[in-house]
Amino acid sequence: MTISTDENSAAYSAPYIRTPLVYSQSLSKITGSTVLLKLEVLQPSGSFKSRGIGHLILQALLESPQGIKPHIFTSSGGNAGCAAALAAQTYGCPCTVVVPNNVAPHMVRRLRDAYGANVILHGSMWREADMKVRQLMSEHQDGPAKYCPPFDDPSIWEGNSSIIDEIVEQLTEAGYDKSKLKAVSCSVGGGGLYLGVVAGLKRHYPSSGEQPVITAVETHGAESLNASLKAGELVTLPAITSIASSLGADRVASNAFDAAKTYPTMSVVVTDAQAVGSCLKILDEHRLFVEPACGAALAPWYYLEKYNFRTKLNLEEDSVSVIIVCGGSTLTLDSLLNYRNIFKDEL
């Protein structure tokens, strides 16, 4: 995909790819319908974050004076940091990533060695790292700078909405009737992916009576959207206790909370054990290595009897559901095996 503007005659390739939409034999069998997997795990950075964050950085580049590359500042040692650093490297922009001190060493090495980012360790949690990166950006005097949040920005949501554009296109290419799309399942952390899915579905399904349901999945101990919907107001979680660290936003974006009250949304909370179990199942069945934050979106489908999706979504033989396999780079093989051992009695 190539993007160009009148203001800037240079053309740039988008920092994400068109990912496959594949049939899941096992999930289709247990639901009695068609279940498809959108493989965002195959994005260049390892997750869907390449879409939204890459789009934001590309827009910043196009808005800068011709020949001037903005310095990208972000505060995430997880998938958002990888997406920002890789997009910056792709476009030749300098990049500074501030990460909490508890970020896994392999993520720091990846940001520095593979993506060439300037990595600074600061604080014990994301909010402290974010305060530091904002301070560094305010002190930056060497040319234009762009702050890149992990999820809470309209440009990020716009970039993420391209997932739905592709899904609708691929359904048609594969011979499915797009009106049979009953549900799109995605994990929710801060809400950037969810808001992109909402925007994309509204674009392709403008009639409220025909809009597919979004199953918005979180894990226990990171369920800021679910807690907010139950309380009827935005809730800040006192702590993140889930192992799905990529879902560890203690407060969901306010736009995501508002959207979940108006767009057909089923808020679902799964256990860490179910998220890990789903990581193991998709590894076994599709040879895909994903982190628990991604396993969360798969969990209500793999553990269908516990969540009764067949009845709640009114799934019929010709119904189509899509699960966004969002990917993730925070997990290692050793940690997955350790989780399997920890949760062995629950799997």
Buried (B, 14 or more C-beta within 10 A) or exposed (E): EEBEEEEBEEEBEBBBBEBBBBEBEBBBEBBEBBBBBBBBBBBBBBBBBBBBBBBBBBBBBBEBEEEEBBBBBBBBBBBBBBBBBBBBBBBEBBBBBBBBEEBBEEBBEBBBEEBEBBBBBBBEBBBBBBBBBBEBBEEBEEEBBBBBBBBBBEBBBBBBBBBBEBBBBBBEEEEBEBEBBBBBBBBBBBBBBBBBBBBBBBEBBEEEEEBBBBBBBBBBBBBBBBBBBEEEEBBEBEEBEBBBBBBBBBBBBEBBBEBBEEBBBBBBBBBBBBBBBBBBBBBEBBEBBBBBBBBBBBBBBBBBEEBEBBEBBEBEEEBBBBBBBBBBBBBBEEBBEEBBEBBEEEB
